Amino acid sequence: MARLAIIGTGYVGLTAGACFAHLGHEVVCADLDAEKVARLSAGDVPIFEDRLELLVREGISAGRLQFVVGASNAVADCEVAFLCVPTPQNDDGTADLSYIEAASAEIAPLLPSQSIVVNKSTVPVGSTRVVERALGRSDVIVVSNPEFLREGSAVQDFLHPDRIVIGCEDQSAAIKVSSLYLGVTAPTVVTDPASAETIKYAANAFLATKLSFVNAIAAVCEGVGADVSDVILGLGYDTRIGSEFLKPGPGWGGGCFPKDTRALVRIAEQGGYDFQLLDGVIAVNEEQFSRIANKVRDAVGGDLNGRTVGVWGLTFKAGTDDLRDSPALSVVQRLMTAGASVRAYDPTVSAVGDLPSGNDAVELVENAVSVCDGADVLVVLTEWDEFRWQDPVEVAALMASPTVVDARNLLDRARWERCGFTYRGVGR
């Protein structure tokens, strides 16, 4: 088993560290936040992710996982160092590589000779060379090993991936990185660094395209009187298409899709290609936020001013506490701009201070039922399973008007309509 350093304990770094320890490696995870390191060292995981806390505690208990402050304290005797630091989006859509460069420069003097540095963060094409220059070490090999983790199922995705991608021009380093995944059954794609980096962006952009496509088809269904659920069923049986990510909703968001899709547009531009298709994908998504807000407006008679809107769900999807670029919040902001008062509940959001800036006017309540008290309309924006099982009779008794806009097509339409609700879904 190998000695690994993980630089950064965010979503990717913490998942990778805990899972590599689970596979039997000795793992040291580094972060700049001393308080966070202390919490993690005690087995307290600050993010909501299925099975992650269990694996962190397992690794600590087995002595295979530890947390330290500062990257320099993690790499002194490592065989492989993984860079798992943020690559936020600049105003022009490009990725900010300053964190990657800073981490590389910090660890450079301390890396053992013949060690390997792995780019695990989502980075633009050419970033392997950026890390090589920042390291300034001819005796250290840089490898691209992009992650394909979905929030809410990250542990499952790491241990049971669809594929492992390794971008490297040194055969021995590629074999070394591949060996770290012994115990994981998946095809391994070994290619050059530029191709590996492109695979990650292309994958996320394609999934975003599927989501925008199905939302556009949902709009067509509404216009012609078709049911998008049946259309999706018919599409999904086609093995060339598949049913994954063919689910209409309020739009796509999160920490990856918006950033990576826009970044690929910029990468294409720098490479001399005008990626008009992705421009359209992004435009359709932006339009979807407004389409859902307009559905809510129409549900209350065409004017949201002075209306109370109850909202179920604020995170960008169920199974995570991530609010970054949440489509739910994009819809909420449009509702408030139109004059609505918004009362919301999400099982992972406990305080207004947890919300991104600009959402201070949202009233948070402690349960799904409380949202409905006096509400003129109820809006389902995140597909948490607990919403599916709420009693429509109880909900109707609390509302000023029994009206629901189900932006996730989560609820049993027939049941809610039998209980007196006016139901509006997406594409149906």
C-alpha positions in Angstrom: 0.0 0.0 0.0 1.1 3.5 -0.7 1.7 6.7 1.4 -0.6 9.4 0.0 -1.0 13.1 0.7 -4.3 14.9 -0.1 -4.0 18.6 -0.4 -7.4 20.1 0.4 -10.2 18.6 2.4 -13.2 19.9 0.4 -15.8 17.7 -1.2 -13.3 16.0 -3.6 -10.3 15.8 -1.2 -12.1 14.5 1.8 -14.0 11.9 -0.2 -10.7 10.8 -2.0 -8.8 10.7 1.3 -11.4 8.6 3.2 -11.9 6.2 0.3 -8.2 5.7 -0.3 -7.8 4.9 3.4 -10.7 2.5 3.0 -8.7 0.8 0.2 -5.8 0.3 2.6 -3.5 3.2 1.9 -1.8 5.5 4.5 -3.4 8.9 3.9 -2.5 12.3 5.3 -5.0 15.1 4.4 -4.0 18.7 4.6 -6.0 21.9 4.9 -5.3 25.5 5.8 -8.2 25.7 8.2 -7.0 24.6 11.7 -10.5 24.5 13.1 -11.7 22.2 10.2 -8.6 20.0 10.7 -9.5 19.6 14.4 -13.1 18.7 13.6 -12.0 16.1 11.0 -9.4 14.6 13.3 -12.3 14.0 15.8 -14.3 12.3 13.1 -16.7 15.2 12.7 -17.4 15.7 8.9 -18.6 19.2 8.0 -20.4 18.2 4.8 -23.5 16.2 4.2 -22.6 13.1 2.2 -23.8 9.6 2.5 -21.3 7.1 4.2 -18.5 9.7 4.2 -18.4 10.2 8.0 -18.5 6.5 8.5 -15.4 6.0 6.3 -13.6 9.0 7.9 -14.0 7.5 11.3 -13.1 4.0 10.0 -9.8 5.4 8.6 -8.9 7.4 11.8 -9.7 4.3 14.0 -7.5 2.1 11.8 -4.6 4.6 11.8 -4.7 5.0 8.1 -6.2 8.5 7.9 -5.0 11.7 9.6 -5.5 15.4 9.1 -2.9 18.1 9.4 -2.7 21.9 9.0 -0.7 23.0 5.9 0.2 21.1 2.8 3.9 21.2 3.7 3.1 18.9 6.7 1.6 16.2 4.6 4.0 15.6 1.8 7.4 15.0 3.4 7.4 11.2 3.0 4.5 10.7 0.5 4.7 8.6 -2.6 1.8 10.4 -4.3 0.4 13.8 -3.6 -3.2 14.6 -4.8 -4.1 18.3 -5.5 -7.7 18.7 -4.5 -8.0 22.5 -4.2 -10.7 24.8 -5.6 -10.6 26.0 -9.1 -13.3 28.7 -9.0 -14.7 30.5 -12.0 -13.3 33.9 -13.0 -15.7 36.6 -14.3 -14.8 35.7 -17.9 -15.7 32.0 -17.4 -12.1 30.7 -17.1 -10.9 28.6 -14.2 -8.9 30.3 -11.5 -5.7 28.3 -11.1 -4.1 30.4 -8.3 -4.9 27.8 -5.7 -3.4 25.0 -7.8 -0.3 27.1 -8.4 0.0 28.1 -4.7 -0.3 24.5 -3.4 2.2 23.3 -6.0 4.7 25.9 -5.0 4.2 25.2 -1.3 4.9 21.4 -1.6 7.6 21.6 -4.2 10.6 21.9 -1.8 9.4 19.0 0.4 8.4 16.4 -2.2 10.6 13.2 -2.2 12.5 12.6 -5.4 10.6 10.4 -7.8 7.2 11.1 -6.2 4.1 11.8 -8.2 1.8 14.8 -8.0 -1.8 14.2 -9.2 -4.2 16.8 -10.3 -7.5 15.7 -8.9 -9.3 19.0 -9.2 -11.2 20.0 -12.3 -8.7 22.0 -14.3 -8.5 23.4 -17.8 -6.6 21.7 -20.6 -2.9 22.5 -20.1 -3.0 22.6 -16.3 -0.7 19.6 -16.0 2.0 21.9 -17.5 1.0 24.7 -15.1 1.6 22.4 -12.1 4.9 21.2 -13.6 6.1 24.8 -13.9 4.9 25.7 -10.4 6.7 22.7 -9.0 10.0 23.3 -10.8 11.0 19.7 -10.2 12.3 17.6 -13.0 12.4 14.6 -10.7 8.6 14.8 -9.9 6.0 13.5 -12.3 2.7 15.2 -12.7 -0.4 13.1 -13.6 -4.0 14.1 -14.4 -6.6 11.9 -12.6 -10.0 13.7 -12.8 -12.8 12.9 -10.4 -16.3 12.0 -11.5 -18.1 12.2 -8.1 -21.8 13.1 -7.8 -22.8 14.9 -4.6 -25.0 12.6 -2.5 -23.4 9.5 -3.9 -19.7 10.5 -3.9 -18.5 7.5 -1.9 -20.4 5.1 -4.1 -19.0 6.8 -7.2 -15.4 6.6 -5.9 -15.5 3.0 -5.0 -17.7 1.8 -7.9 -16.9 4.3 -10.8 -17.9 4.0 -14.4 -14.2 4.5 -15.3 -10.8 5.7 -14.0 -9.1 8.2 -16.2 -5.3 8.7 -16.0 -3.5 11.3 -18.1 0.3 10.8 -18.1 3.2 10.6 -20.5 5.3 8.4 -18.1 4.3 4.8 -18.2 5.7 3.9 -14.7 3.8 6.8 -13.1 0.5 5.8 -14.9 1.0 2.2 -13.5 1.7 3.6 -10.0 -1.5 5.8 -10.0 -3.6 2.9 -11.5 -2.4 0.6 -8.7 -3.8 2.9 -6.1 -7.3 1.8 -7.2 -6.7 -1.9 -6.6 -9.9 -3.2 -5.2 -11.9 -0.9 -7.5 -13.5 -2.7 -10.5 -13.7 -0.3 -13.4 -12.2 0.2 -16.9 -9.1 2.4 -16.8 -8.4 4.9 -19.5 -4.8 5.9 -19.8 -4.2 8.8 -22.1 -2.2 12.0 -22.4 -2.8 14.8 -19.9 -4.7 17.1 -22.3 -7.2 14.3 -23.2 -7.7 13.4 -19.6 -8.5 17.0 -18.7 -10.9 17.3 -21.6 -12.7 14.2 -20.7 -13.8 15.7 -17.4 -15.2 18.9 -18.9 -16.8 17.1 -21.8 -18.6 14.7 -19.4 -20.1 17.4 -17.3 -21.0 19.5 -20.3 -22.7 16.6 -22.0 -24.8 15.9 -18.8 -25.7 19.5 -18.6 -26.8 19.3 -22.2 -29.1 16.3 -21.5 -30.7 18.3 -18.6 -31.3 21.4 -20.8 -32.6 19.2 -23.6 -35.2 17.5 -21.4 -36.3 20.9 -20.0 -36.7 22.2 -23.5 -38.7 19.1 -24.4 -40.8 19.6 -21.3 -41.6 23.1 -22.7 -42.6 21.6 -26.0 -44.8 19.1 -24.2 -46.7 21.8 -22.4 -47.2 23.6 -25.7 -48.6 20.6 -27.6 -50.4 18.8 -24.7 -48.0 15.9 -24.4 -46.9 14.3 -21.1 -43.1 14.6 -20.6 -43.1 11.6 -18.3 -44.2 9.4 -21.1 -41.9 11.1 -23.6 -39.0 10.4 -21.3 -40.0 6.8 -20.9 -40.0 6.4 -24.6 -36.7 8.1 -25.0 -35.0 6.3 -22.2 -35.6 2.8 -23.6 -33.4 3.8 -26.5 -30.0 2.4 -25.6 -28.3 5.1 -27.6 -29.9 7.7 -25.3 -30.5 6.1 -21.9 -32.8 7.4 -19.2 -30.1 8.9 -16.9 -30.3 12.7 -16.6 -33.5 12.8 -18.6 -35.6 14.4 -15.8 -37.1 17.9 -16.1 -36.8 20.3 -13.2 -36.1 23.9 -12.3 -32.7 23.8 -14.0 -29.2 22.5 -13.3 -26.7 23.9 -10.9 -24.3 22.9 -8.1 -20.5 23.3 -7.8 -19.6 21.6 -11.1 -22.0 21.9 -14.0 -22.3 25.7 -14.2 -18.6 26.3 -13.7 -17.4 23.4 -16.0 -19.8 24.1 -18.8 -18.8 27.8 -19.0 -15.1 26.8 -18.7 -15.4 24.5 -21.7 -16.9 27.3 -23.7 -13.9 29.4 -22.9 -11.4 26.5 -23.5 -13.1 26.0 -26.9 -12.8 29.7 -27.7 -9.1 29.7 -26.8 -8.7 26.7 -29.1 -10.3 28.6 -32.0 -13.8 27.0 -31.8 -17.1 28.8 -31.2 -19.1 26.3 -29.1 -22.5 27.6 -29.9 -24.2 24.4 -28.8 -23.0 24.9 -25.2 -24.0 28.6 -25.4 -27.5 27.3 -26.1 -27.4 24.8 -23.3 -26.5 27.5 -20.8 -29.2 29.9 -22.2 -31.9 27.2 -21.9 -30.9 26.6 -18.3 -31.1 30.3 -17.5 -34.5 30.5 -19.1 -35.7 27.6 -17.0 -35.3 29.5 -13.8 -37.6 32.1 -15.2 -40.1 29.6 -16.6 -40.6 28.1 -13.2 -40.9 31.5 -11.5 -43.5 32.4 -14.2 -45.4 29.1 -13.4 -45.7 30.3 -9.8 -46.8 33.7 -10.8 -49.5 32.3 -13.1 -50.6 29.9 -10.4 -51.6 32.9 -8.2 -53.4 34.8 -10.9 -50.5 36.7 -12.6 -49.2 38.9 -9.8 -46.8 37.8 -7.0 -46.7 41.1 -5.2 -47.7 40.6 -1.6 -48.2 36.9 -2.1 -46.7 34.2 0.3 -44.9 31.4 -1.5 -44.0 28.2 0.4 -40.9 26.5 -0.9 -39.9 22.9 -0.4 -36.1 22.5 -0.9 -33.2 24.9 -1.4 -30.2 22.8 -2.2 -29.3 22.2 -5.8 -30.4 18.6 -5.5 -31.4 16.1 -2.8 -28.8 14.2 -0.9 -26.5 17.1 -0.3 -26.3 20.3 1.7 -24.7 22.2 -1.3 -26.3 25.5 -2.1 -23.8 26.6 -4.7 -25.5 27.8 -7.9 -28.7 26.1 -6.7 -31.5 26.4 -9.3 -33.9 26.5 -6.3 -32.3 29.7 -5.1 -32.3 31.2 -8.6 -36.1 30.6 -8.7 -36.5 32.0 -5.2 -34.6 35.2 -6.1 -36.9 35.8 -9.1 -40.0 35.2 -6.9 -38.8 37.8 -4.3 -37.9 40.3 -7.1 -41.5 40.0 -8.2 -42.7 41.0 -4.7 -43.4 37.6 -3.1 -42.6 36.7 0.5 -40.8 33.3 0.6 -41.1 30.8 3.4 -38.9 27.8 2.9 -37.8 24.5 4.4 -34.8 22.3 3.5 -33.7 19.4 5.7 -30.0 20.4 5.5 -30.4 24.2 5.8 -31.0 25.4 9.4 -30.2 29.1 9.3 -30.5 32.0 6.9 -26.8 32.7 7.4 -26.1 29.4 5.6 -27.6 30.8 2.4 -25.6 32.7 -0.2 -25.7 36.5 0.1 -28.8 38.1 -1.3 -31.2 35.5 0.3 -31.6 37.3 3.7 -35.3 37.9 3.1 -36.1 34.1 2.9 -37.9 32.9 6.0 -36.7 29.5 7.1 -39.0 27.2 9.1 -38.3 24.0 10.9 -40.4 21.5 8.9 -42.2 21.0 5.6 -45.7 21.5 7.0 -44.9 24.9 8.6 -44.0 26.2 5.2 -47.6 25.9 4.1 -49.2 27.9 6.9 -51.1 30.8 5.1 -49.2 30.2 1.8 -50.9 31.2 -1.5 -48.9 28.6 -3.4 -46.5 25.7 -2.6 -43.4 25.2 -4.8 -41.4 22.0 -4.8 -37.8 22.9 -5.9 -35.6 20.1 -4.5 -36.5 16.4 -4.8 -36.1 15.4 -1.1 -37.9 12.2 -0.5 -39.7 13.4 2.6 -41.7 15.9 0.5 -43.1 13.0 -1.6 -44.8 11.6 1.5 -46.4 14.7 2.9 -50.2 14.5 3.5 -51.9 16.8 1.0 -55.0 17.0 3.2 -52.9 18.4 6.1 -51.1 20.8 3.7 -54.4 22.0 2.1 -55.9 22.8 5.5 -53.1 25.2 6.2 -52.8 27.0 2.9 -54.7 30.1 1.8 -55.2 28.4 -1.5 -54.5 24.7 -2.3 -52.2 25.3 -5.2 -48.9 23.5 -5.9 -46.2 24.0 -8.5 -44.2 20.8 -8.6 -41.0 21.8 -10.3 -39.5 18.3 -9.8 -42.6 16.3 -10.8 -42.1 14.6 -7.4 -45.6 14.5 -6.0 -48.4 12.0 -7.0 -50.4 14.4 -9.1 -53.6 12.3 -9.0 -53.5 12.1 -5.2 -53.0 15.8 -4.7 -55.7 16.7 -7.2 -58.1 14.4 -5.4 -57.4 16.3 -2.3 -58.5 19.5 -3.9 -55.2 20.9 -5.2 -54.6 22.7 -8.4 -51.4 21.0 -9.6 -48.9 22.4 -12.0 -45.9 20.3 -13.0 -43.1 20.6 -15.6 -44.0 19.3 -19.1 -47.3 17.8 -18.0 
